[in-house]
């Protein structure tokens, strides 16, 4: 898991991917946008370093990303969504974590921009989700 320094009162971001490298790369890219002001954690791959998702990694990332303003989670593919949902069923703080239905890389960057600007958890999640409508060409 890769973490950037936590800024109190800033929404944290957790990136859940089947690939540790993909999650860490997206976290690194998004961190460049925030200048290190947003906690961005990568929860990628299985506990034994293979492709897949790990509930334990997601749980650790959620705990580490929580700085008081909530956490937005972006998963990459289907079973990552299922893993996050299973973890959130047992997660005690309803409303403090939002699962964003967003493109993984573009959503991570958009969410980071809004979190760095001081946006609340709903604004950060909305920015991630709206990233799907941004045209590249």
Backbone as a printed PyTorch tensor [residue, N CA C, xyz], in Angstrom:
tensor([[[  0.8300,  -1.1730,   0.0000],
         [  0.0000,   0.0000,   0.0000],
         [  0.8800,   1.2440,   0.0000]],

        [[  0.5440,   2.2000,  -0.8540],
         [  1.2900,   3.4430,  -0.9220],
         [  0.4450,   4.5400,  -0.3050]],

        [[  1.0230,   5.2970,   0.5960],
         [  0.2870,   6.3670,   1.2520],
         [  0.9860,   7.6920,   1.0270]],

        [[  0.2000,   8.7100,   0.8540],
         [  0.7070,  10.0630,   0.8020],
         [  0.3820,  10.7070,   2.1510]],

        [[  1.0790,  11.7480,   2.5560],
         [  0.8400,  12.3580,   3.8650],
         [ -0.6010,  12.8190,   4.0380]],

        [[ -1.1310,  12.5840,   5.2150],
         [ -2.5140,  12.9450,   5.5110],
         [ -2.6170,  14.4080,   5.9230]],

        [[ -3.5670,  15.0930,   5.3540],
         [ -3.8920,  16.4420,   5.7700],
         [ -5.2090,  16.3700,   6.5230]],

        [[ -5.1870,  16.7480,   7.7880],
         [ -6.3900,  16.6620,   8.6180],
         [ -7.5310,  17.4380,   7.9760]],

        [[ -8.7030,  16.8240,   7.9590],
         [ -9.8660,  17.4720,   7.4050],
         [-10.0190,  17.3110,   5.9100]],

        [[ -9.1320,  16.5820,   5.2780],
         [ -9.2140,  16.3470,   3.8440],
         [ -9.7580,  14.9490,   3.5980]],

        [[-10.6280,  14.8190,   2.6170],
         [-11.1750,  13.5170,   2.2530],
         [-10.0400,  12.6310,   1.7540]],

        [[ -9.9760,  11.3930,   2.2690],
         [ -8.9950,  10.4250,   1.8120],
         [ -9.5260,   9.6510,   0.6150]],

        [[ -8.6230,   9.0580,  -0.1360],
         [ -8.9930,   8.2960,  -1.3250],
         [ -8.3170,   6.9340,  -1.2660]],

        [[ -9.1060,   5.8830,  -1.5340],
         [ -8.5710,   4.5310,  -1.5910],
         [ -8.8290,   3.9730,  -2.9840]],

        [[ -7.7650,   3.4780,  -3.6170],
         [ -7.8520,   2.9070,  -4.9560],
         [ -7.7140,   1.3910,  -4.8470]],

        [[ -8.7590,   0.6730,  -5.2400],
         [ -8.7780,  -0.7850,  -5.1180],
         [ -8.6880,  -1.3890,  -6.5140]],

        [[ -7.6160,  -2.1360,  -6.7380],
         [ -7.3880,  -2.7360,  -8.0400],
         [ -6.9910,  -4.1960,  -7.8890]],

        [[ -7.1630,  -4.9400,  -8.9580],
         [ -6.7040,  -6.3200,  -9.0020],
         [ -5.1800,  -6.3910,  -9.0820]],

        [[ -4.5630,  -5.3060,  -9.4530],
         [ -3.1170,  -5.2440,  -9.6320],
         [ -2.5070,  -4.2310,  -8.6660]],

        [[ -1.5340,  -4.6930,  -7.8750],
         [ -0.8530,  -3.7740,  -6.9520],
         [ -0.1670,  -2.6610,  -7.7340]],

        [[  0.4690,  -3.0150,  -8.8510],
         [  1.1610,  -2.0160,  -9.6610],
         [  0.2330,  -0.9660, -10.2360]],

        [[ -0.9300,  -1.3970, -10.7010],
         [ -1.9060,  -0.4630, -11.2470],
         [ -2.4070,   0.4920, -10.1640]],

        [[ -2.7450,  -0.0470,  -8.9960],
         [ -3.2360,   0.7880,  -7.8980],
         [ -2.1680,   1.7760,  -7.4400]],

        [[ -0.9400,   1.2970,  -7.3160],
         [  0.1440,   2.1760,  -6.8720],
         [  0.4620,   3.2400,  -7.9190]],

        [[  0.4190,   2.8680,  -9.1970],
         [  0.6750,   3.8390, -10.2560],
         [ -0.3860,   4.9270, -10.3130]],

        [[ -1.6500,   4.5310, -10.1830],
         [ -2.7360,   5.5210, -10.1820],
         [ -2.6410,   6.4220,  -8.9520]],

        [[ -2.2700,   5.8390,  -7.8130],
         [ -2.1110,   6.6400,  -6.5920],
         [ -0.9660,   7.6380,  -6.7520]],

        [[  0.1170,   7.2010,  -7.3620],
         [  1.2680,   8.0820,  -7.5880],
         [  0.8910,   9.2350,  -8.5240]],

        [[  0.1830,   8.9210,  -9.5940],
         [ -0.2580,   9.9460, -10.5370],
         [ -1.1730,  10.9600,  -9.8500]],

        [[ -2.1620,  10.4670,  -9.1220],
         [ -3.0960,  11.3680,  -8.4370],
         [ -2.3830,  12.2130,  -7.3870]],

        [[ -1.4130,  11.6300,  -6.7020],
         [ -0.6700,  12.3690,  -5.6770],
         [  0.0900,  13.5500,  -6.2660]],

        [[  0.5370,  13.4120,  -7.5130],
         [  1.2480,  14.5140,  -8.1690],
         [  0.3370,  15.7250,  -8.3260]],

        [[ -0.9500,  15.4650,  -8.5160],
         [ -1.9250,  16.5410,  -8.6830],
         [ -2.1390,  17.3020,  -7.3750]],

        [[ -2.1050,  16.5740,  -6.2710],
         [ -2.4180,  17.2000,  -4.9790],
         [ -1.2000,  17.8040,  -4.3050]],

        [[ -0.0300,  17.5210,  -4.8070],
         [  1.1690,  18.0210,  -4.1480],
         [  1.3560,  17.4130,  -2.7660]],

        [[  0.8140,  16.2290,  -2.5610],
         [  0.9740,  15.5520,  -1.2730],
         [  0.0090,  15.9910,  -0.1980]],

        [[ -1.0380,  16.7180,  -0.5640],
         [ -1.9750,  17.2190,   0.4480],
         [ -3.1530,  16.2870,   0.7120]],

        [[ -3.2770,  15.2300,  -0.0900],
         [ -4.3980,  14.3000,   0.0420],
         [ -3.8470,  12.9070,   0.3250]],

        [[ -4.4460,  12.2030,   1.2660],
         [ -4.0570,  10.8220,   1.5200],
         [ -4.6770,   9.9480,   0.4430]],

        [[ -3.8040,   9.2700,  -0.3050],
         [ -4.2410,   8.3780,  -1.3800],
         [ -3.5840,   7.0360,  -1.1230]],

        [[ -4.4040,   6.0220,  -0.8910],
         [ -3.8770,   4.6980,  -0.5960],
         [ -4.2260,   3.7100,  -1.6850]],

        [[ -3.2570,   2.8850,  -2.0310],
         [ -3.4470,   1.8320,  -3.0180],
         [ -3.6810,   0.5220,  -2.2900]],

        [[ -4.7780,  -0.1430,  -2.6290],
         [ -5.0730,  -1.4690,  -2.0830],
         [ -5.2260,  -2.4010,  -3.2800]],

        [[ -4.0950,  -2.8350,  -3.8150],
         [ -4.1250,  -3.6380,  -5.0240],
         [ -3.5390,  -5.0140,  -4.8370]],

        [[ -4.0850,  -5.9610,  -5.5590],
         [ -3.5800,  -7.3210,  -5.5330],
         [ -3.9970,  -8.0810,  -4.2910]],

        [[ -3.6050,  -9.3460,  -4.2730],
         [ -3.9390, -10.2020,  -3.1280],
         [ -2.8500, -10.0840,  -2.0640]],

        [[ -3.0960, -10.6880,  -0.9270],
         [ -2.1300, -10.6490,   0.1720],
         [ -0.8280, -11.3580,  -0.1850]],

        [[ -0.8770, -12.3030,  -1.1220],
         [  0.3360, -13.0280,  -1.5110],
         [  0.9530, -12.4910,  -2.8050]],

        [[  0.5460, -11.2680,  -3.2100],
         [  1.1670, -10.6040,  -4.3420],
         [  0.6540, -10.9960,  -5.7140]],

        [[ -0.4260, -11.7290,  -5.7570],
         [ -0.9970, -12.1430,  -7.0360],
         [ -2.0620, -11.1500,  -7.4930]],

        [[ -2.5970, -11.3760,  -8.6960],
         [ -3.7120, -10.5660,  -9.1790],
         [ -4.9710, -10.9580,  -8.4120]],

        [[ -5.7570,  -9.9730,  -8.0420],
         [ -6.9870, -10.1950,  -7.2940],
         [ -7.1780,  -9.0650,  -6.3070]],

        [[ -8.1400,  -9.2240,  -5.4370],
         [ -8.3830,  -8.1930,  -4.4340],
         [ -8.3480,  -8.8040,  -3.0390]],

        [[ -8.0500,  -7.9740,  -2.0710],
         [ -7.8810,  -8.4140,  -0.6960],
         [ -8.7250,  -7.5680,   0.2390]],

        [[ -9.6580,  -8.2000,   0.9240],
         [-10.4760,  -7.4790,   1.9120],
         [ -9.5920,  -6.8890,   3.0020]],

        [[ -8.5610,  -7.6090,   3.4000],
         [ -7.6680,  -7.1100,   4.4560],
         [ -6.9520,  -5.8340,   4.0040]],

        [[ -6.5050,  -5.7900,   2.7530],
         [ -5.8500,  -4.5790,   2.2370],
         [ -6.8310,  -3.4160,   2.1850]],

        [[ -8.0670,  -3.6900,   1.7860],
         [ -9.0790,  -2.6350,   1.7300],
         [ -9.3610,  -2.1130,   3.1300]],

        [[ -9.5090,  -2.9980,   4.0960],
         [ -9.7680,  -2.5840,   5.4840],
         [ -8.6340,  -1.7120,   6.0220]],

        [[ -7.3960,  -2.1330,   5.7940],
         [ -6.2470,  -1.3470,   6.2650],
         [ -6.2270,   0.0320,   5.6030]],

        [[ -6.4730,   0.0580,   4.3100],
         [ -6.4560,   1.3310,   3.5880],
         [ -7.5440,   2.2730,   4.0970]],

        [[ -8.7370,   1.7390,   4.3380],
         [ -9.8190,   2.5750,   4.8570],
         [ -9.4430,   3.1780,   6.2040]],

        [[ -8.8610,   2.3750,   7.0590],
         [ -8.4580,   2.8670,   8.3820],
         [ -7.3950,   3.9490,   8.2770]],

        [[ -6.4210,   3.7360,   7.3980],
         [ -5.3260,   4.6930,   7.2570],
         [ -5.7500,   5.9740,   6.5380]],

        [[ -6.7330,   5.8850,   5.6610],
         [ -7.1610,   7.0560,   4.8880],
         [ -8.1290,   7.9410,   5.6540]],

        [[ -8.7330,   7.4150,   6.6940],
         [ -9.7460,   8.1560,   7.4540],
         [ -9.0720,   9.2430,   8.2820]],

        [[ -9.3080,  10.4740,   7.9010],
         [ -8.7250,  11.5980,   8.6220],
         [ -9.7800,  12.5330,   9.1840]],

        [[-11.0160,  12.0690,   9.2280],
         [-12.0810,  12.8860,   9.7890],
         [-13.0560,  13.4280,   8.7730]],

        [[-12.6540,  13.5220,   7.5020],
         [-13.5380,  14.0770,   6.4760],
         [-14.1520,  12.9900,   5.5960]],

        [[-13.8360,  11.7340,   5.8770],
         [-14.3760,  10.6270,   5.1040],
         [-13.3950,  10.1090,   4.0730]],

        [[-13.8260,   9.0440,   3.3960],
         [-12.9870,   8.3700,   2.4020],
         [-13.8380,   8.0420,   1.1860]],

        [[-13.2850,   8.2890,   0.0150],
         [-13.9100,   7.8840,  -1.2390],
         [-13.0940,   6.7170,  -1.7850]],

        [[-13.7900,   5.6440,  -2.1570],
         [-13.1430,   4.4340,  -2.6710],
         [-13.4630,   4.2900,  -4.1550]],

        [[-12.4190,   4.0540,  -4.9500],
         [-12.5810,   3.8010,  -6.3820],
         [-12.0530,   2.4070,  -6.6840]],

        [[-12.9210,   1.4920,  -7.1080],
         [-12.4810,   0.1570,  -7.5150],
         [-12.2570,   0.1150,  -9.0240]],

        [[-11.4480,  -0.8740,  -9.4760],
         [-11.2070,  -0.9570, -10.9130],
         [-12.2240,  -1.8210, -11.6450]],

        [[-12.4500,  -3.0490, -11.2290],
         [-13.3190,  -3.9830, -11.9460],
         [-14.2900,  -4.6790, -11.0040]],

        [[-15.1880,  -5.4700, -11.5770],
         [-16.2920,  -6.1020, -10.8690],
         [-16.0140,  -6.7050,  -9.5180]],

        [[-15.0570,  -7.6330,  -9.4040],
         [-14.8680,  -8.2730,  -8.1100],
         [-14.2290,  -7.3340,  -7.0960]],

        [[-13.5510,  -6.2920,  -7.5530],
         [-13.0570,  -5.2770,  -6.6170],
         [-14.2420,  -4.5600,  -5.9800]],

        [[-15.2770,  -4.3040,  -6.7640],
         [-16.5000,  -3.6920,  -6.2330],
         [-17.1110,  -4.6070,  -5.1800]],

        [[-17.1830,  -5.8880,  -5.4820],
         [-17.7530,  -6.8490,  -4.5270],
         [-16.9440,  -6.9090,  -3.2420]],

        [[-15.6290,  -6.8800,  -3.3630],
         [-14.7700,  -6.8980,  -2.1700],
         [-15.0060,  -5.6590,  -1.3240]],

        [[-15.0510,  -4.4970,  -1.9530],
         [-15.2800,  -3.2510,  -1.2120],
         [-16.6470,  -3.2810,  -0.5430]],

        [[-17.6680,  -3.7080,  -1.2690],
         [-19.0060,  -3.7660,  -0.6750],
         [-19.0490,  -4.6990,   0.5300]],

        [[-18.3650,  -5.8360,   0.4470],
         [-18.3260,  -6.7750,   1.5730],
         [-17.6460,  -6.1390,   2.7790]],

        [[-16.5570,  -5.4270,   2.5440],
         [-15.8560,  -4.7470,   3.6400],
         [-16.7460,  -3.6660,   4.2420]],

        [[-17.4270,  -2.9140,   3.3910],
         [-18.2600,  -1.8080,   3.8820],
         [-19.4640,  -2.2950,   4.6870]],

        [[-19.9230,  -3.5140,   4.4350],
         [-21.0240,  -4.0650,   5.2360],
         [-20.6460,  -4.1480,   6.7080]],

        [[-19.3860,  -4.3810,   6.9760],
         [-18.9050,  -4.5050,   8.3550],
         [-18.2780,  -3.2240,   8.8770]],

        [[-18.1300,  -2.2310,   8.0120],
         [-17.4830,  -0.9830,   8.3990],
         [-18.4670,  -0.1480,   9.2010]],

        [[-18.0920,   0.2430,  10.3910],
         [-18.9990,   0.8570,  11.3370],
         [-19.4820,   2.2620,  11.0630]],

        [[-18.7420,   3.0580,  10.3420],
         [-19.0770,   4.4770,  10.2210],
         [-19.8500,   4.7520,   8.9370]],

        [[-21.1580,   4.5380,   8.9690],
         [-21.9980,   4.7690,   7.7900],
         [-21.8860,   6.2290,   7.3590]],

        [[-21.7400,   6.4280,   6.0800],
         [-21.6500,   7.7890,   5.5590],
         [-20.2390,   8.3400,   5.5320]],

        [[-19.3060,   7.6850,   6.2380],
         [-17.9380,   8.1940,   6.2380],
         [-17.1190,   7.6180,   5.0910]],

        [[-17.6920,   6.6400,   4.3860],
         [-17.0280,   6.0410,   3.2300],
         [-18.0360,   5.9760,   2.0900]],

        [[-17.6330,   6.4760,   0.9200],
         [-18.4770,   6.3910,  -0.2630],
         [-17.7430,   5.6150,  -1.3470]],

        [[-18.4520,   4.7030,  -1.9640],
         [-17.9370,   3.9180,  -3.0820],
         [-18.3440,   4.6420,  -4.3620]],

        [[-17.3610,   5.0660,  -5.1420],
         [-17.6330,   5.8300,  -6.3550],
         [-17.6940,   4.9110,  -7.5680]],

        [[-18.7090,   5.0900,  -8.3850],
         [-18.8540,   4.3870,  -9.6580],
         [-18.1970,   5.2720, -10.7140]],

        [[-16.8810,   5.1180, -10.8540],
         [-16.1020,   6.0640, -11.6460],
         [-15.0130,   5.3550, -12.4320]],

        [[-14.5450,   5.9820, -13.5150],
         [-13.3730,   5.4400, -14.1970],
         [-12.1830,   5.4960, -13.2400]],

        [[-11.3590,   4.4640, -13.2710],
         [-10.3290,   4.3060, -12.2440],
         [ -9.2950,   5.4320, -12.2330]],

        [[ -8.6290,   5.6620, -13.3240],
         [ -7.5540,   6.6630, -13.3480],
         [ -8.1170,   8.0780, -13.3800]],

        [[ -9.0120,   8.3400, -14.3220],
         [ -9.5780,   9.6810, -14.4460],
         [-10.3440,  10.0630, -13.1750]],

        [[-11.0570,   9.1070, -12.6200],
         [-11.8060,   9.3570, -11.3860],
         [-10.8930,   9.6550, -10.2190]],

        [[ -9.7750,   8.9240, -10.1370],
         [ -8.8180,   9.1600,  -9.0530],
         [ -8.2450,  10.5690,  -9.1260]],

        [[ -7.9030,  11.0070, -10.3240],
         [ -7.3360,  12.3450, -10.4900],
         [ -8.3840,  13.4160, -10.1810]],

        [[ -9.5810,  13.2640, -10.7120],
         [-10.6430,  14.2470, -10.4570],
         [-10.9830,  14.3170,  -8.9710]],

        [[-11.0780,  13.1650,  -8.3270],
         [-11.3810,  13.1350,  -6.8940],
         [-10.2800,  13.8340,  -6.0980]],

        [[ -9.0470,  13.6050,  -6.4900],
         [ -7.9190,  14.2110,  -5.7870],
         [ -7.9350,  15.7280,  -5.9120]],

        [[ -8.2520,  16.2300,  -7.0960],
         [ -8.3040,  17.6830,  -7.2930],
         [ -9.3190,  18.3120,  -6.3450]],

        [[-10.4930,  17.7160,  -6.2540],
         [-11.5500,  18.2790,  -5.3970],
         [-11.2100,  18.1000,  -3.9180]],

        [[-10.6230,  16.9650,  -3.5560],
         [-10.2050,  16.7620,  -2.1620],
         [ -9.1340,  17.7840,  -1.7700]],

        [[ -8.1770,  18.0170,  -2.6580],
         [ -7.1090,  18.9810,  -2.3790],
         [ -7.6500,  20.4000,  -2.2240]],

        [[ -8.7500,  20.6790,  -2.9300],
         [ -9.3630,  22.0040,  -2.8490],
         [-10.2700,  22.1400,  -1.6200]],

        [[-10.3810,  21.0680,  -0.8290],
         [-11.1870,  21.1300,   0.3940],
         [-12.6100,  20.6530,   0.2380]],

        [[-12.9320,  19.9940,  -0.8800],
         [-14.2860,  19.5020,  -1.0870],
         [-14.6850,  18.4530,  -0.0630]],

        [[-15.9750,  18.3770,   0.2260],
         [-16.4590,  17.3660,   1.1610],
         [-16.5800,  16.0200,   0.4590]],

        [[-16.9090,  14.9880,   1.2150],
         [-16.9220,  13.6260,   0.6900],
         [-17.8730,  13.4710,  -0.5020]],

        [[-19.0210,  14.1300,  -0.4630],
         [-19.9630,  14.0220,  -1.5780],
         [-19.4270,  14.6960,  -2.8290]],

        [[-18.7670,  15.8280,  -2.6690],
         [-18.1910,  16.5340,  -3.8120],
         [-17.0360,  15.7380,  -4.4260]],

        [[-16.2440,  15.1010,  -3.5790],
         [-15.1210,  14.3040,  -4.0680],
         [-15.6400,  13.0880,  -4.8450]],

        [[-16.6340,  12.4040,  -4.2950],
         [-17.2210,  11.2520,  -4.9920],
         [-17.8790,  11.6800,  -6.2980]],

        [[-18.5830,  12.8080,  -6.2860],
         [-19.2450,  13.2970,  -7.5010],
         [-18.2220,  13.6420,  -8.5750]],

        [[-17.1050,  14.2510,  -8.1950],
         [-16.0680,  14.5790,  -9.1730],
         [-15.5120,  13.3170,  -9.8170]],

        [[-15.2970,  12.2880,  -9.0080],
         [-14.8000,  11.0190,  -9.5530],
         [-15.7880,  10.4520, -10.5640]],

        [[-17.0650,  10.4600, -10.2040],
         [-18.0900,   9.8880, -11.0800],
         [-18.2900,  10.7140, -12.3490]],

        [[-18.1880,  12.0300, -12.2390],
         [-18.3580,  12.8940, -13.4020],
         [-17.2010,  12.7580, -14.3890]],

        [[-16.0760,  12.2260, -13.9370],
         [-14.9130,  12.0720, -14.8150],
         [-15.2040,  11.1650, -16.0010]],

        [[-16.2330,  10.3210, -15.8980],
         [-16.5640,   9.4300, -17.0200],
         [-17.0810,  10.2060, -18.2250]],

        [[-17.4980,  11.4460, -18.0270],
         [-18.0590,  12.2220, -19.1240],
         [-17.0380,  13.1650, -19.7840]],

        [[-15.8180,  13.1830, -19.2800],
         [-14.7970,  14.0500, -19.8330],
         [-14.2180,  13.4080, -21.0930]],

        [[-14.2990,  14.1300, -22.1760],
         [-13.8030,  13.6030, -23.4580],
         [-12.2870,  13.7470, -23.5130]],

        [[-11.6530,  12.8050, -24.1480],
         [-10.2070,  12.8390, -24.3240],
         [ -9.8130,  13.4380, -25.6590]],

        [[-10.7020,  13.3330, -26.6340],
         [-10.4120,  13.8700, -27.9710],
         [-11.5060,  14.8060, -28.3990]]])
